[in-house]
């Protein structure tokens, strides 16, 4: 029991102190001892609790899912268009952009939890072993929730010769887990860093943070823009819809691909996660050319059917003629080409936007 407690304690991470904490407190996002969204998150607390007792019968796959097996050899040839994305499930992606490789929110553990025996369990093994990945120029973390900042994965990466880019305060977790301080770059919203010829900009998001009951919003959350000499890509992290998405598109777009979360939502907490239809709206606000839906098809973190997010995205995009790319986990795609992708998920009942609208607050 003591070993279990010790292992979980380490996975919880560590709070910021010293100059790291002082820098956080100078952030425009810091108020009254924690970070805040410009548009506060509004919840229907009782509705959120009660809905958990009525999950969709299709909340998880009933048949095993088989991702595309990924090998190091497929990355030996650069993408013909200069931009390639390999979706590894949920929010983990290997992005190859103008000769640079970025890995977002790497999640290789069995569970999104500080413990190995309880918590949301992944539906399939990682499409590629960490040791079989090509060299990575930057590992980018959006926030410190367990399905995005995974202790086991980060510890396995601690000796990588790469740059770890995180929002303010998250570097304290990484340093506690053994990642050298000089390899960690912490950014506030609208700050940027350079990796080779690539600019990585930490952009706003509308979400929250925390790994315990006592550290809510103690670290920042973010989205990211990746700006290369030729191509531009955007990753939303976890977010509700917010007005500054248009500012991101105006200042840093247009984007060749937007990778926006579409799953793990409910109408009682629409400011936490953007939902499928608002993801398509955000894609337009960001001036995106192709939308790659992420944050679905790996964990059950909400009560909707597991295929519902992508069905609703495709329905919404079909009404506006937006280009949506839905690769199978492990599949590499080049957004600039016209990929011919097969429908790889089963046809299951799903709830429409009219039946269960996801509408973020304060979006007049």
C-alpha positions in Angstrom: 0.0 0.0 0.0 2.9 2.4 0.8 4.4 1.7 -2.6 1.1 2.5 -4.3 0.7 5.7 -2.3 4.3 6.8 -3.1 3.9 6.1 -6.8 0.6 8.1 -6.9 2.1 10.9 -4.9 4.9 11.4 -7.5 2.4 11.3 -10.3 0.5 14.2 -8.7 3.4 16.5 -9.6 4.6 19.5 -7.7 3.5 23.1 -7.3 5.6 26.0 -8.6 7.8 28.0 -6.2 10.5 30.7 -6.4 11.1 32.6 -9.6 8.7 30.2 -11.5 5.9 31.2 -9.1 6.8 34.9 -9.2 6.7 34.8 -13.0 3.2 33.2 -12.9 2.0 35.9 -10.6 3.1 38.6 -13.1 0.9 37.0 -15.8 -2.2 39.0 -16.9 -4.1 35.7 -16.5 -3.2 35.4 -12.8 -5.9 36.7 -10.4 -6.4 36.1 -6.7 -3.9 33.3 -6.4 -4.8 31.3 -9.5 -5.2 31.6 -13.3 -8.6 32.7 -14.7 -10.3 32.7 -18.1 -11.4 36.1 -19.5 -14.8 34.5 -19.9 -15.4 32.5 -16.7 -16.5 28.9 -17.0 -20.2 28.4 -16.2 -21.4 25.0 -15.0 -24.7 23.4 -14.3 -23.3 21.4 -11.3 -26.3 19.4 -10.5 -27.0 18.6 -14.1 -23.4 17.6 -14.6 -23.6 15.1 -11.7 -27.0 13.7 -12.6 -26.1 13.1 -16.2 -23.3 10.7 -15.2 -26.0 8.2 -14.1 -27.3 8.1 -17.7 -24.5 7.3 -20.1 -25.1 6.3 -23.6 -25.1 2.5 -24.2 -22.4 3.2 -26.8 -20.1 5.2 -24.5 -17.3 2.7 -25.2 -16.5 0.3 -28.1 -18.0 -3.1 -27.7 -15.5 -4.6 -30.2 -11.7 -4.1 -30.1 -10.3 -1.2 -32.0 -7.2 -1.8 -34.1 -5.1 1.3 -34.8 -2.7 1.5 -37.7 0.7 0.2 -36.7 3.3 2.9 -36.8 7.0 2.2 -37.4 10.1 4.5 -37.5 10.5 3.7 -41.2 7.4 5.7 -42.2 9.0 8.9 -41.0 12.3 8.4 -42.9 10.7 10.0 -46.0 9.7 13.6 -45.5 6.1 14.5 -46.3 5.8 15.4 -50.0 3.7 18.5 -49.1 5.9 19.6 -46.2 3.1 18.9 -43.6 2.1 15.6 -42.2 0.1 14.7 -39.1 0.0 11.2 -37.5 -2.8 11.0 -35.0 -2.1 8.6 -32.2 -5.4 8.8 -30.5 -7.0 11.3 -28.2 -4.8 14.5 -28.3 -1.5 12.8 -29.0 -0.1 13.8 -32.5 3.2 13.7 -34.2 3.2 16.8 -36.5 5.9 17.0 -39.2 6.0 20.6 -40.4 8.6 22.1 -42.7 11.3 19.7 -41.5 10.4 19.8 -37.8 8.8 17.2 -35.6 6.4 18.1 -32.8 4.7 15.7 -30.4 1.6 17.0 -28.6 0.2 15.9 -25.3 1.9 12.4 -25.4 -0.2 9.8 -23.6 1.3 6.3 -23.6 0.1 5.0 -20.2 -2.7 2.5 -19.7 -4.8 4.9 -17.7 -5.4 8.6 -17.5 -4.8 8.6 -13.8 -2.1 8.9 -11.1 -2.7 5.2 -10.3 -2.2 2.2 -12.6 -5.2 0.3 -11.4 -8.0 2.8 -11.5 -9.2 5.6 -13.8 -10.2 5.9 -17.4 -8.5 3.1 -19.4 -7.4 3.4 -23.0 -9.2 1.3 -25.6 -6.2 0.2 -27.5 -2.4 0.1 -27.1 -0.3 3.0 -28.4 0.1 2.7 -32.2 3.9 3.1 -31.8 6.3 2.4 -29.0 8.1 5.4 -27.6 11.4 3.8 -28.6 10.3 3.6 -32.2 9.5 7.3 -32.6 11.9 9.3 -34.7 13.8 12.2 -33.1 11.4 14.8 -31.8 12.3 18.5 -31.9 9.6 19.6 -29.4 7.2 18.0 -27.0 4.3 20.3 -26.4 1.9 20.1 -23.5 -1.4 22.0 -23.4 -2.3 21.6 -19.7 -1.8 19.4 -16.7 -4.9 17.2 -16.6 -4.1 13.5 -16.6 -5.1 12.7 -20.1 -2.7 15.4 -21.4 0.2 15.4 -19.0 1.0 11.8 -18.3 3.6 11.1 -15.6 4.7 7.7 -16.9 5.2 9.0 -20.5 7.1 12.1 -19.4 9.4 10.1 -17.1 10.2 7.8 -20.1 11.1 10.9 -22.1 13.2 12.6 -19.4 16.5 11.8 -21.2 15.3 12.8 -24.6 17.4 15.5 -26.3 14.4 17.6 -27.1 12.6 20.8 -25.9 9.6 20.5 -23.6 7.2 23.4 -24.2 4.5 24.0 -21.5 2.2 26.7 -20.2 3.2 28.7 -17.1 3.6 26.5 -14.0 3.6 23.1 -15.7 7.4 23.1 -15.8 7.4 22.4 -12.0 5.8 19.0 -12.7 8.4 18.1 -15.4 11.3 19.2 -13.3 10.1 17.2 -10.3 9.9 14.1 -12.6 13.5 14.5 -13.7 13.4 16.5 -16.9 16.3 19.0 -16.9 15.3 22.6 -16.3 17.3 23.8 -19.3 15.1 21.7 -21.6 11.8 23.2 -20.3 10.3 26.3 -21.9 7.4 27.8 -20.1 5.1 30.3 -21.9 2.3 32.6 -21.2 -0.5 33.3 -23.7 0.8 35.1 -26.8 4.5 34.3 -25.9 6.5 32.4 -28.4 9.7 30.3 -28.7 11.7 29.2 -31.6 12.8 25.6 -32.4 15.0 25.6 -35.5 13.1 27.6 -38.1 9.8 27.0 -36.4 8.0 29.5 -34.2 5.8 27.9 -31.6 3.2 30.4 -30.1 1.4 29.7 -26.9 -2.2 30.9 -27.6 -5.2 31.3 -25.3 -7.6 28.5 -24.5 -10.7 28.4 -22.3 -10.3 25.6 -19.8 -8.9 24.8 -16.4 -6.1 22.9 -14.7 -5.3 20.8 -11.7 -4.1 17.3 -10.6 -5.6 17.2 -7.1 -8.5 18.6 -5.2 -6.3 21.4 -3.9 -4.5 22.9 -7.0 -7.4 24.0 -9.2 -6.1 26.4 -11.9 -2.7 26.6 -10.2 -1.1 26.2 -13.7 -2.0 27.7 -17.0 -3.7 26.0 -19.9 -3.1 26.8 -23.6 -3.6 26.1 -27.3 -0.7 26.4 -29.7 0.2 27.8 -33.2 3.0 26.2 -35.1 4.4 28.6 -37.7 6.9 27.3 -40.2 8.6 28.9 -43.2 5.8 27.5 -45.4 3.1 25.9 -43.3 1.0 26.8 -40.3 -0.9 24.5 -37.9 -3.0 25.0 -34.8 -3.7 22.7 -31.9 -6.6 23.6 -29.5 -5.7 21.6 -26.4 -8.8 21.4 -24.3 -11.1 24.4 -24.6 -14.6 25.8 -24.8 -15.4 28.3 -27.5 -14.1 31.8 -26.7 -14.0 35.1 -28.7 -10.2 35.3 -28.9 -10.2 32.4 -31.3 -10.9 35.0 -34.0 -7.9 37.0 -32.8 -5.7 33.9 -33.1 -6.9 33.4 -36.7 -6.4 37.0 -37.6 -2.9 37.3 -36.0 -1.4 33.9 -36.8 -3.6 32.3 -39.5 -4.6 31.1 -41.9 -3.8 27.6 -40.8 -3.2 24.7 -43.2 -4.7 22.4 -40.5 -6.5 23.0 -37.3 -6.4 20.1 -34.8 -9.4 20.8 -32.5 -10.9 18.8 -29.7 -14.4 17.5 -30.5 -15.2 14.9 -27.8 -15.9 14.6 -24.1 -18.6 17.2 -23.8 -22.1 17.8 -22.4 -24.6 20.6 -22.5 -24.4 21.1 -18.7 -20.6 22.0 -19.0 -20.3 23.6 -22.5 -17.5 26.0 -21.5 -15.1 23.2 -20.6 -15.1 21.4 -24.0 -16.1 22.9 -27.2 -18.3 20.2 -28.7 -18.5 19.1 -32.4 -20.5 21.9 -34.0 -18.6 24.6 -32.2 -15.3 23.0 -33.2 -16.4 23.6 -36.8 -17.2 27.2 -35.9 -13.8 27.6 -34.2 -12.2 26.2 -37.4 -13.7 29.0 -39.4 -12.8 31.6 -36.8 -9.2 30.4 -36.9 -9.2 30.6 -40.7 -8.4 26.9 -41.0 -8.2 25.1 -44.3 -8.6 21.5 -43.1 -10.0 20.3 -39.7 -8.6 17.3 -38.0 -10.9 16.3 -35.0 -9.0 15.2 -31.9 -9.7 14.4 -28.2 -11.9 11.4 -29.0 -11.6 7.6 -29.7 -9.3 6.6 -26.8 -11.0 7.2 -23.4 -14.5 7.4 -22.0 -14.5 10.8 -20.3 -18.1 11.8 -20.9 -21.5 10.1 -21.4 -22.0 10.5 -25.1 -21.6 7.7 -27.6 -18.0 7.2 -28.6 -18.6 7.7 -32.3 -21.0 10.7 -31.8 -18.3 13.4 -31.9 -17.1 12.6 -35.4 -20.6 12.0 -36.7 -21.7 15.5 -35.5 -18.5 17.1 -36.8 -19.1 15.7 -40.3 -22.8 16.7 -40.2 -21.9 20.3 -39.2 -19.0 20.5 -41.7 -21.2 19.2 -44.5 -23.6 22.1 -44.0 -20.7 24.6 -44.5 -18.5 22.7 -47.0 -15.6 22.6 -44.6 -12.8 20.1 -45.2 -12.7 17.5 -42.4 -10.0 14.8 -42.2 -10.7 11.8 -40.0 -7.7 9.4 -40.0 -7.7 6.2 -38.1 -5.5 6.2 -35.0 -1.9 5.7 -36.2 -2.6 6.8 -39.7 -0.5 9.6 -41.2 -2.2 12.2 -43.4 -1.0 15.2 -45.4 -3.7 17.9 -45.1 -2.5 19.7 -48.2 -3.2 16.6 -50.3 -6.7 15.3 -50.8 -6.6 12.1 -48.7 -9.0 9.3 -49.5 -9.9 8.1 -46.1 -12.2 5.2 -45.4 -14.8 5.3 -42.7 -13.1 3.2 -40.0 -15.6 3.6 -37.1 -18.9 1.6 -36.9 -22.3 3.1 -37.6 -23.9 3.5 -34.2 -26.9 5.5 -32.9 -25.9 9.0 -32.0 -27.5 12.1 -30.6 -27.8 15.1 -32.9 -26.9 18.8 -32.2 -30.6 19.6 -32.2 -31.2 17.0 -29.5 -28.2 18.0 -27.3 -26.8 21.4 -28.3 -23.4 22.4 -26.9 -23.4 26.2 -26.6 -20.6 27.9 -24.8 -21.6 31.0 -22.7 -20.5 34.6 -23.1 -20.2 34.3 -26.9 -22.4 37.1 -28.1 
